[in-house]
C-alpha cells in the first residue's frame, strides 16, 4: 500500500532536485532557489519523480519523529507532552517566537510550498509532450499539496505570506496576506484540483490526492474559517460521491487492518523498506511495560468527558459508578485511551501505585505470567495514569520506533461532523444533520443512543462539539476546534490533572455544556495528580507567533500581536 514511496525515495536524484540553496536553515522559508527553470521539465519521467517527491516532503515530523496531527492534542486541554519540549511550552502557554516546534512547522511548510511552486511554474513546458490528462492530474495533485499546507498555516498563524510562484532572494521580503484572502485562495485551488483528480487509484498509486481528499480538505478549510455554506456544500459533495463509509470497527480503523478502509479519505503513507519513511508514535504512546515512553498522554479530563452508554454525561447519568468509573461508558473511550483494568499491548494495564505486580499475556493468553508493574514503579510511567491507544498496533511490537502504520489525515467521520456543524451554525437544521451525527454515534462498535429530533440550535451545537471530541481525540483537531469556538481561553487557563495515584475520584466532576470539566466539586480533588498549571493569554495565544528569525530576515513581515 506504500507504492508511491518506492518511486519517491528510490532515486537519490529526487532529494538533490529540491535542495533549496546553501542557506537551507532559514532562507528557504520561501521558495528562493532550486532546480534550473531552463532544464526542467524535459519529459514526463522527470515530472513524475518530482510530484512523487511532494508526498514525502509533506510528511515531515516537527518533533519526536511524529507527524503534526499526532502531537497537537498534547498541547491542549486533553493531552500532555512529558518531554521538556517546545511542544510542552505551547501547552503551558509560556512560549515565544523562538519556539522550535512552531519554527519547524513554518520552515518545513514553506519548503513544501516552494517545491509546489517550482512544479506549477514549469509544468507548462510539457504541454503537448506528455499525456494531457496525466499532466492535468499532476498539476491538481500539486495544487492539493500546496493548499493542504496553507490550510494549516492559516489555522495556526492567521495571515502569512502567500507565495504562489518562485521568487528570487532579492524579492523574498514578502508581507502577510490576510487570512481571509488566503482561505479564499485555498478554496479556489481545491475546487480546481477536485475537477482533475480521480476518485481513486490503482494499487501502485495509493496515497495520492483524490477528488474526495480535495473536497474534504476544502470542507475543513471552510469550516475553520466559518464559511458555513461552503463547508456544508463541500462536505455534502464528499458524501454524494458514495465511495466512503464508516468503518464498522472503530478501534481497528487506526491499525494496519484499517488502512484500506473506505472511511480513510487521505493518509500519510509510511514504508519501513530501506528505512524509507517511518515514525515513532508507537513508542511515544505505549506503556512502560510495553517498552514505550508514555511521553504523549491523555489527561484526566478527556477520560471524564466521555458520556455514559445512556448518552448522559457522567455527572448526570445514573449509570455512572465512581467505584467503577470506566464501566457503562461510550465505547470510544476504551478504543481511544488505554484505561486502568484493560489489556494494553498484551499487558494488564494498571496505574494504581500500589499495584506492584501485573499480568503479562504476551506469552500465553490462557496462562499469563506475573511480572513487576512498571506502570506503578517506573518514575516515568504515564503521569496521568492513561495512555493514548489510537495508532498502537501489536504488529509494531518489534518496530516501536520504526512504525510504517499510515496516519490518517482525513476520514469520512470528520466530513460528517463538518457537515453537521456547518448546517447547525448556519441554522439550516434538517434531518440530514441528525443523520450525519447519528451515523457516527451508531457505528456498530460504538452504538451510542441516537440524537432525537426537535433539538434547538444551541442544543445541537453542544452535541456536535462534544461529538467531535469523542470521535476525533488524538487526531490533532482539538486546538483549532477550541480556537474556532472561542473556548481556548477557558479550556487552557486551567490545571491539567492526572488520576489520583492511589485511588479514584470520590464523585463525578462537573461537565459543562461545552464539554469542559471542573473538579472543584470533587470531594478528593486534592489527591489528584497535578501535572501542569497552564495559562492562555487570549490577547495573543489564539495565534502562534511567526518565528523570530523570519521577522529578523524579512522586514516586511509583521509579527502577530503580543509576541
N, C-alpha and C positions, 0 to 999 in steps of 0.2 A: 504493500500500500504506500510505500515511500518512494515510488519510482522517480518522482520529479527530482529528488536529491541525487539520484545516481547520475543524472545529467548535470545538475548544478554544481556538483563538487568533484566529479571525476576528472575534470580537466583543470589543471592549475591556472590555465590562462584566464579563467573567469575571475579569479581573485586578483590577478595582475591587472586585468582590464579596468578594474574600478578603483585602483589606487588613486586617491584624490590629492596628490601632490605631496610635497615634503612637509607641509605644515599640517600634518594629519591630525594632530591632537586637538586643535581648536579651529583652525581656519576653514575646515571642511564642513562647518556648521551649515553653510550654504553651498550650493554646487559651484565650486570655484574652478576646479580643474579636473582633468580626466583624459580619456582617450581622444585622439585627434578626430575632429569633425571631418577632416578630409579623407580619412582612411576607413571610417565605419559609417554605415554598414555596407559591406561589399556583397554579401549574399545572405540567404535565408539562415544558413547554419550559424553565422555569427549572431544574428538577431536572436535565434533560439537560445543560444548559450547565455546571452545577456539577460533575456527575460527570465530564464530559469534561475539565474543568479539573484534576481529580485526577491524571490521567495525565501532564500536562505538569509539574505540581508535583513528581511523583515523580522525574522525570528531572532532578535537579539535579547540578551539577558542583562538587565540593568543591575542586578545584584544576586549573589548566591547561586549562580548558574540556573536561574529560573526565569521563565517569561514574565512579562509585566503583570498579566492578569492574575497569576498565582501568588503575587506578592502584595498587591494593592490593598486587599481587605485587611491585611495585618497592620495597616496604618489607619484603621478606622475603629469604630466602637465594637466591632465584632471579632477583632483579632489582634495579635501582637507578634512582633519580631523580637526574639530574645537577644539576638546579637546586638552589641552596642554599635549600631549602624546608622547610616543616614536615613534608612527607611524607618527605623525606630524613632529618630528625631522628628520625622514628619508626623508620626502618630502622637508624639508628646506635644507637638506644636511649638518647638523651640528651634526650628530650622531657619536657615537664611539662604541667600543667593549663592553660597558656596557649597550647598548640599550636593554630594556626589551622585546620589540616586537621581535627583532632578536633572543634573547635568548630563548624566549618561543617557537618559531618555531624550533630552533635547538634541544632543550631539548625534546619537545614532539615528534619530528620526530624520534629521537633515541630510545625513549620509544617504539614507534611502531615497529621500526626495531628489537629491542630486542625481542619483542613478536613474530614477524615473525620468527626470527632465532630459538627461542625455539621450535616452531612448526616444522620447517623444520629439526631440529636436531633430533626430536623424533618421527616423523610421521612414520618412517620405522618400529617402534616397532609393528605397527598394520598390517604389511604385513601378508596376509592370515587370518586375524582375523576380517576383515570387507569387505564390498563390494569394490572391487578393483577400479571400475570406480569412486565411490564417493571419495575414498582415493586420486585418481589422481586429481579429481576436487578440493578437499580441498587444496592439495599442490599447484595447479595452482592459486587458489584464494590468497593464502598466498604469492606466488611469485609476483602476481599482486600488492598487497598492498605494499610490500617492494619496488618494482620497482617504484611504484607511488610516494612514499616518496623520494626515491633517485633522482627521476626525478626533483622534485622542489628544493631539496637541492643543486644540482649542478647548477641549474638555478640561485639561489641566491648567493651561496657561492663559486662556482667553485669547485676545488678539496676539498674533505672531506675524513675522514676515511671511507673506505669501509669495513664494518663488515658483514660477511656473515654466521657467526656461533657464538654461545655464547662463551664469553671469561671470564676468571676469573679476579678478581681485579688486581692481580699481572701482568696480560698480557694486561691490558686495555690501556696502553700508545701507542696507535696506530697512526702512522703518516698519513698524507694525501695520498690519491691515486689520481693521475692526473685526471682531469675532463674527458678527452677523454677516459680513461680506464673505468671509471665508466659508461660513456654513452654507451660504448660497452657492458658492463655487463647488463645494463638496457635493451638494445635492445634484447640481447640474452634471458634474463629472460622473457620478454614479448612475444617473439616469441614462447618460450617453453610453456608459460602459455596459449597462444591462442589455441594451439593444444588440450588442455584438458578442455577448458571452453566451456560451451554450448552457443548457440545463444541467448537463453532466458530462463526464469524460469516460473514456476507456481506462482500463487499469493502469496503463503506462503514464497517465496524466492526473491521477488522483492527487488532490491537494491544491489544484489550481483554482483561481477565482471562477465562479459560475454566475449565471444570471440571478439565482436565488441569493448568493452571497452579496452581490452588489445592491440588491433591493433591501436585504436585511440590514446592511450597514447604513444604507440611506434612511431606513426607518429609525434606526438608533440615533443617527445624527439629528434628524428632525425632532425626535423626542427630547433629546438633551438640550435642544435649542428652543423648546416649547413651541414648535411649529406643529401643532396637534393634527391639523388636517392632513398635512403631508406625511406625518408619521403613520397615521391610520391608513392612508392610501397605499403607502409603500408596504406596510405590514400585510395589508389585505392582498396586495399583489403577490407576495410570497405565499400566502395561504391559498390563493387561487391557482398557483402552479400545480397543486395537487401531487407533489412529489415528496413532500416532507410530512413527517408524523411524529408523534410522541413515542419514545422507546418504552416498551411495556415495563421493563425492569430498570427503575431509577438508579439503583446502585451500580448495575452493570454498565450503564451508559458511560461511566468515567473510568472504564478499564479497557484492556486490549479487545475484549469481546464486544465492546460497544463502538469500536472505531468505525465500523461500516454501517452504523445505524442510520436510518432515514431521518433521525432528529438532527444529526450533525449537518450544518449548512457550510461552515468553514472552520478548518482546524489547522493549527501549526503542525507540520509534519516533522517527525524525528526519525533518525535512522542510525543504528549503532554500527553498521557495517563500515569498517575502516575509520571508525570514530568520526563519521560524517557530521552528525548533529545529534546531541543527546542533552538531557537535563538532569538536575539533581533534586527534583521535587520530592521524590520518594524518600530520600534521606532526611530532608527538612521536615517532612510531615510525620515520619514514623516515630513510634515509641522507642524508649531506650532499650527495652527487652528485645526489640526487633532490630537493634543496631542503628536506629535513627538518632537524630539530634534533637528532635522536638523543638526546633527553634522558630517555627512558624505555627502558631497555635490559636485556637478559638478562645474567646472569652466566656466567662460565666453567663453574661447577658445573652449571647446568641443561643446558648443552651436553653435558657429560661424563656426566650421569646416564642419558641415553637409551641403551637397550641396543643391541646389535648385532642384525642380522637373524636370527641363530640363537637369539635370546631371552636370551642371556647378557650380563651387564654387561661393559663394555669391559676391566675388569681380569681377566676370566676367559675371554673369548672368543678363540679362535684366529683369528677373522675381523677382529680389530681390528689396524690397522696405524698406529702413531704417525706415520708419514710421510704417511699418507692418512687422517687421523682422522675424516673425515666420510663415508667410504665404508662400505658394509655396515652402515648404522645404521637403526634404527626410522625409517620414512619420516616420522613425525610430527615428528621433529627439523627436517627441511627445510621442512615446512609451517608450523611454529610460529616458527622462528627463521631469519633470513637469515644464512647461513653463508658464510665466505670461499670463493670459487671459483664461487659461484652467480650467477644473474642476478636482480637485485632491482630492481623498478620500472624495468626497461629498461636498467639499467646493470650492467656487471660489478662484482660486489661483492667487493672485495679490501682487507683491512685490514692487510696486512703493510706496515710503514712504509717499506720500500724499493720498494714498487710505486707509483711516482710517476705512472704513466700507467695508464689503464684504457679499456675499450671502452664506447661509448655505442651501444646497439642501438635507440634510440627513433626514429631517422630511417629506417633501413632495416636490417632484421634480417640480410639477406644480405650487406650491405656496411657493417658498423658503422664508426664513426669513433673515432679515438683522442683522448682528452681528458686533461686533468690530473685526477689522482685525489684528490679531496677527502678520501676516507676515510683517505688516508695523510698528507696535508699540512695538513689543517684541524685546528687545535688543539682544536676542539670536536666532532670526529668521535667516533663511539662509543668510549667509554673502555674498553669490554670487548672490542671487535672484532666485536661482533654486534649485530643489531637484531631487534626483535620483528616478526613477519610477519603474524600474525593481524590482521584488520581493516585491512589495507592493500590497496587496490584501485586498479588503473590508471585506473578511471573517475573517480577523485578527483584526477587529475593537476592540474587547474586549480582544485581546491577543497580543498587540503590543510588549510585552517583552517575550512572550512565543509562538512564531510562530512555527508551525510544517510544514511550506511550505518547500518542498525539494529544495536544492540548487544544480543546475546543475554544474557538473564538466567537462563534455564533451558532446558536441552536434554535430549533423551532419553538421551544417553550418561551424563550426570550421574545421571539416575534409575537407570539400570542399575548404576552404581557405588555409589550409595546402597544399593540392594537387596543387592548383593553384600557390602558392608562390614557392613551391619546383620545379615545372616544369619551372617556369619563371627564377628562379635563375640558374638552370642547362641549361638554354637556349634550353629547349626541348618543345618549344611552338607549340601547335597544337590546333585544335578546342576544344578539351576537356578542355583546360584552360578557354576559353571563356564560355563554357557551365557551368563550375563549378561556375564562378563568376556571370554569368547572372541568374543562378537558384536562387541565393541568392537575387540578385537585383530585380528579378521579382516575388518574393514571392507575392501571391495575395494582401496582405495588405500593401505591400511596393511598388511594381510596379514602380520601377525606370527604366529609359531607359537602354536598353541593350548596352553593350560594343560592338562596331562594330569591325570586323576583321581588320587585317593589322597593328596592333599596334606593335611598337618596344619593345624590352626587357625593355628599360628604361621607356617607357610609361606604360607598363603593371606592372612594379614594383611599380610605383606611384599609379596605380589604386588599386592593391591588398593591398597595405599598408593602403590606405585610407579606403578601404572596411572593413578591419579588425577593424578599429576604429569605423566606423559607426555601424557595426554589433555587436561588442563584448564589447563595452564600459560598464563599471561597472561589468565586469565578471572576472577581475583580470589578463588580458593578457598584458596590456599596458606596464608595467615595463620591462618585458622580451622582448617584441617587440622592445622597444627603445634600449635595450642593443644589441639585435641581429642585428639591423640595424645600430648600432653605431651612434645613434641620441640622446642619453640621455644627452650628454653634451650640445647640442644645445637646446633641449626641456626643460631641467631643470635649466639651467643658465638663469633665466628669472623672471619676475614679474608675480605672479598669480593674475589675475583680476576677479572681480565680475562685475555685471551690474552697470550702472550709477543709483544711488539710486532714483533720481527723474527725470529720462529721459531715452532716448535711444541713441544709437550710431548715430552720425550725418551722418556717411557713413560707408561702409563696411571696415573691416580691410583687410590686405593683407594675403592671404592663399598661402603658397609656395608649391613646388612640393612634399614635404614630409608631408603635412598636418599640418605644424606648422604655428601658427597665430601671426602676428605682428600688433600692434596697433599704431605704430609710425605715420602713415598717417591719423589716425582718428582725425577729427577736434576737437572733445571734449574729447580727451583721458584723459586730466587732471581731468575730472569729474568722471572717472571710479573708482570704489572702489578697492583700493589696499589691497588685502587680505594678501599677504605674499611676501617677497623678498627671492628668492631661489637661491641656488648655487649648483654646481655639480663639483666635482674635478675628472676629467677624469682619473687621475693617480691612483685613488683608488675606486671611487664610482660605477664603473661597477660591483663590487662585494661588498657584505656585509662583515663586519668583523666577524671572528669567535669569539663567546662570550669569554670575557676575562677570566672567570672562567675556561673555557676549556683549555686555554693556560697555566694558572697557574697550573692546576692539571695534565696536560699531557705535559711533557717536550719534547715529540717527535712531538708535533703538532705546525706547523709553522703558524704564523698569516698572513693574507692576506696583500699585500703591502699597505703601507700608514697608517695602523692602529696600 
